[in-house]
Amino acid sequence: MPEFSARERREFARNGFLARDDLLSDDLLAEAREAINAGTEVDLDDPEAVVGAGYDVDADGVDQAPFTDIAAAVFPAAQTLVGEDVLAPPGEGMQVALNFPDGDAGEQFLGPQAVTGHLDGYANFDENPEVSSFTLGVAVYVNDVRPRSGGFTVWPGSHRVAAKYFEDHALETVGGKPANSQLPAVGEQAGEWDYDDLLWDQYEPYEISGQAGTVVFWHSKLTHNAGINVGEDVRMAAITRLAREDQAEIERDDAEHLFEYWPAMAEVPLVEGGDPLVEAGNPVAEGGD
């Protein structure tokens, strides 16, 4: 069973994400790359074809067999991070997200580049106003992702801002237009909000680069997005979102109490020597009641 050090747990509590590169075999990653190459209409070996091909958020022509195996391989680490016998097992397959190089990548003059952030769980909210909440997101790099090559991009610590926001706002308030799954900007004091601006525009994003097999775990309330790709290769990532067995019952309380429902994060402070976010023996953390 994979383990996480006390420092790694503090970093996850503080930043809302954690990356590991020791959870997947090279053979399994090679199978996944072959499946993507075989199931994608774009010739991924043709530089002219991949530049400017956009972002395929869910490549549905890809054989899902190796991705079912990848999800199963990373699930034990997810259980270790959240708590044993808490998460529902992953289903079949994963979301295969292909981030192609920007059309300006090979131009002498590089046009303006910017990345915006969002929360997951609000897809098609305007047509179906329901929130699909979850506990832990997992993004897997299927190929090497160099800096500025479309890596998973996060706003460190933004999950802590989200918890404050959801103390007095319903989950639905960031769904649909005009919010578009984006948190408002922070006001002058904690608990005050600037609804004319957005959180992702206030905080510095951080792009995660890494070799094939890099696994990024992120808290469900962390603002994130696919990064800017001005590299030469398509970024191949596989994504799954894991939820507690009782997620529907606790989703609203869970949104404002970041780790109350993560038994393995009990007694973890934000910094060494600090007060824990959740006390050991908390009945909510142990049983979800």
N, C-alpha and C positions, 0 to 999 in steps of 0.2 A: 504494500500500500504506500503510495507517495506521501511524503511528509512535508510540512511547511514549518520553517523556523519561526521563532518568536518575532524576529525582526521582519520577516516576510509578512506575518500576520499584522504587525503594526503598520507596515507600508500599505497593505490592502485596506485596513481600516481608515488610514489617513488619506490615501490617494484614490481609493475606489477601484484599483486595477492591480494586476500582478501578472508577470510574464515568466513562463518556464520553457526550457528547450530540451527537456530530458524525458518526455513522456511518450514519444512516438518513434516507431522504427522507420528506418530509411526505406525498407521494402514497402511498407504500407503507404508512405508518402509517394513513392514512385508509382504505385497502383493508382493513387488518386490523381496524380498528374496525367497519367495515361488516359484515365476516364475523362478528364476535362478536355484534353486534346482531341479525343475521339468524339466527344459530344458537343463540341462548339463549332458553329458555322464559320467563325472567323479562323483563318489559318494563323495560329499563334506563333508559328515560326517565320512569318512574313512581316518584317519590320514595317512595311508600308501599310499592311492591313491592320495592324494593332494600334498604330498611332491615330488618335482621334476617333476610336471606335466606341468611346463613351464608357458607361458603367452598366454592366449587366448585373442587376441586383439579385437575380435568382436564375441561374443558368439551368433551365428545366430539362435540357436534352442530355444531361450528364448522367451516366450510370451511377446510382447511389450506393451500390454495394460497398465500395471501399470507405465511403463516408459514414455508413452505418458502423463499420468497424472502428473508424476514428472516434466517433462519438462514444462508443463503448470503451475505448482505450483511455479517454480522458475523464470518463465519469468517476472512477475511483478518486482521482485528485480533487474533483469537484465535491465529492462527498466528504473528503478530508477537510476541505476548506470550510464547508457549511456545517456539516455534522452528519454522522452516520444515520442511515435509515430515515432521512428527512426528505431528500429529493426524490421525485418520481424519475424512474429510469428514462433515458433518452429514447425517442421513437426511431422509426426508420429514417435513415438519411440525414442530410444537413442542408442548410442553405448554402449554395455555392455562389459566391459573389466575386465577379471579375471586374477589376478596376483597370481600365486600359489607359495607356499614356495619353496625356492631353495633346490636343492638336497642335499646340504651340511648342511642344517639347523640342522639335528639331528646327525651330525658327531662330534666326539670329536675334530678333527682338522678342523677348518673352512678355506676353501681355499680363495684365493684372491677375494675380492668383489669390484666392481666399477660400477658406473652408469654414462651413457653418456647422453647428452642432444640433443634436436632437436627442430625445428620449425614445426608446423603443416601446412598442405596445399600442401604437396609435395608427396602424395601417388602415387606410380606407375609413377613417373615423367619420368623415362627412357623410358617407353613405350608411355606415353601421356604427353608431356612436357607443361603442363598447371598448373598454380597455383590456388588452391582453397582458396582464401582469405576469411577472416571472421573478425568480430569485437571483439567478446568476447567468450571465452571458459568457459564452466561450467562443473565441475566434481562433482559428488554426491557420497558420501560413503553410500552404501546400508547396510553394516555391520560395526561394530566397527573396526577401523584400529589403532592398537597399533604401537608405534615406531619401526622402522626397520621391518615393516610388509607389505612392498610394497606400502606405501602411495605415493600420487601424489607428485613429487619432482620438485622443481623449482630452477632457478638461479635468485635470487632477483635482480632487476634492469637491467637485461639483455635486457629487451624491449627497454630501453634507448640507449643501445649500438646498438641494431638492427636499431633503427631510424637513428643513425649516419651512419651506414653502407649503408642503403638504400638511403641516400642522393645522392650517386654517384655510386650505383650499382643497376642493375635491380633485380626485385623479383626472376627472374629465375636463378640468378647466384648461389644460394645455393641449387638448385634442382638437383637431379640425382647424378651420380658418377662424381668426387670423394667426392663432398661436402656432399651428403646424408642429405640434409636439416639442415646442421649445419653451424653456422656462424664461420668465421675465428677468430683467436685470435687477440686481440687488440695489436697494436704496441706501440712504446714508447710514442707517443702523440695521442690525440684524432684525429680521421680521418686517422690514419695510421694502417695498417693491416699486420699481420703475417700469410701469407697463408700456412705456414708449420705447424701451430698449430691450435687449435680450442678453441673457447671461453669457452666452458663448462669445459675445462681443466685448465682455469685460475682463475675461480671464484668458491667460495664454494657453493655447492647446499644445499637446505633446504628441508627436507622431512616433509610433513604436515600429522600429525596424528590427529585422531579425532573420535568421536563417530558416530554411524550410524545417518545419516541425515546431517552430515557436508557437506556444499556446498562450493566448491572452485571456485571463479571467477578468470579468468586469462586473461590478455591482449594477443591478438592474436600473438604478436611479442615476447612473453616471451619464452625463452628456458626452456624446461621442459622434463619430462619423468616419467614413472612408476618407483617407488623406489625399492630398494633391499628388498626382502622378506626372512628374515631368522627367521620368526615367525612360528606359528603353523597353521594358518588359511589362506584360500584363501582370498585375498582382492577383494571385490566386489565393482565395481564402475560403474557408468553410466555417459556417457559423451555426451554433445551436444555442438555445435558450432553455435553461433548466428551471423548473419550478418545484416548490414544495408540494407534497401530496395534498395539503389542505390550502393551497394558495388562494383559491376563491373565497375561502372563509376569512382569511387574515389579511387580504391585500391592502385594505385601507389603513389598518393599524401598522402594517409592515412598512408602508410608504413613509411614515413619519418617525418610525423607530428602526433605524437602519439594520441593527444586528440583534434585535430582540428575538428573532426567529432563526438565528444561526447558533445552535448550541456550541459549535466548535470555536466560536469567536467570543465566548464568555471569558471575562477577565483580561481581554485584550485592550490596552490603552492606545491612544493615538501616538504617544511617544513613550520611550522607556521611562519608567518611574511615574507615569501619569496615572490618573484615575481610569479604571476600566469603563468602557462604554456600556457593558452589560455585566452585572455581577453574576458570579457562579451561583447556581442554585435558584436563579430566577425561574419561577414556574413557567413563564411564557417561553423563555429560551429552551427549556427542557421539553415541554410538552405541547406548546402552542395553544394552551387553553386561555 
